[in-house]
Amino acid sequence: MGYKRIGEGNIQEHNLYRELTKVIDPSKIKRWYRPKWLGGLELDFYFELDGKRYGIEYQGAQHVRPTDFFGGKKSFKKQIRRDVIKLNLCHNNGVKLLHCYFDEQIQNFINQKLLPHLR
């Protein structure tokens, strides 16, 4: 009804999606993927390719340091716990989880982190 989903307003996350679609068939990419095994957590992007499973997370500043906008130190600690849980759940379920950080050039992420796993 004209409302954005959570995360849809993140310009850099959208830019990452746009760049991903240049190297991965867009019909294979699931956004905001919430499988039951993640226990209510969500992957920004998920796809399967050549029998392998991948998750990609865009990590804003709140994933690497406390930020007042996202609730400061208390929220940061909770965020780190969720990130570790998500990483472990992905590992336990055969999903290679890759992270693109807010201070990283998206093209560098694709060339240096993503593409080597797809070859």
Secondary structure, DSSP 4 states (H G I P E B T S, - for coil): --PPPTTTT-HHHHHHHHHHTTTS-GGGPEEEE--GGGTT--EEEEEEETTEEEEEEEE-GGGTS--GGGTHHHHHHHHHHHHHHHHHHHHHTTEEEEEEETTS-HHHIIIIIIHHHH-
